[in-house]
Amino acid sequence: MSRSRALDFLFEFDAPQTFMDLTAPLIPLPTATHDAWFDEVHPDHSRPSVELAREVADVVRRLQQQQEQKPHHVPRRKTVQPHDRIRNTANERTKKRCDASGVVHFGHLPTTARDRKPTNKRAEPELGRLKQDGQPAARAPVALVRRRQPLVDAGNRLNAGTTRTESSERTKRREVQEVVARHNKKFKATHTYEPPRHSVREVKQWERAMDKSYYALSAEERVQANKDIAIWKQRQKEKSI
């Protein structure tokens, strides 16, 4: 397929050559689906910008004049009588602002001194120190304290013996488990798998050089093979230098 040379060479690229003539008249829409409102021309269409700016300036000037002509409504000054005072109630405390021309000073409310360190009041007196009333703290003798302990009935004594029996049985069971664990440790199975210590590439090169198969060796032979691969790799490195 030959291309037309009327096309500019700048647009010759590997893409679908689909063009649309933008200067061609558009196909009118059917009358049933067309709205006549879209055919109406706006009155400000294609008007000079100078006229539009002049109209905007006139509107702004008119609004400013209306704002200046409005009377300023200043609220009346509130007068405070001398008998107004601070009202104290149980739920709230409201204070009325007093005018400079009618200020009456009343007595201040009695206030209690605030402790700057309220945590000091929370501290309890140490043992052996004086109480708040000044009397020394009395200590009961040890014999009296022991004598005041509640008596233990027969049921509690039986329960105490059961507790000792359970603790002794638990100790014996733990000892038996330790002996069994030491005995089973002697028969611990040894691992029969030795993983390669080198990369797959190095193992393959060693297999080709030695004509051996690493994965066909036993666990003991693989340990020796890993050492041989390390030596062989060191020799190859020295040869390359």
ABEGO torsion letter per residue (X at the ends): XBBBAABBAAABBBBBBBBBBAABBBBBBBAAABBAAAABBBAABGBBAAAAAAAAAAAAAAAAAAAAABBBBBBBBBBBBAABBBBBBAABBBBBBBBAABBBBBBBBBBBBBBABAAAAABBBBBGBBBAAGBBBBBBBAAAAAAABBBBBAAAAAAAAAAAAAAAAAAAAAAAAAAAAAAAAAABBBBABBBBABBAAAAAAAAAAAGBBAAABBAAAAAAAAAAAAAAAAAAAAAAX
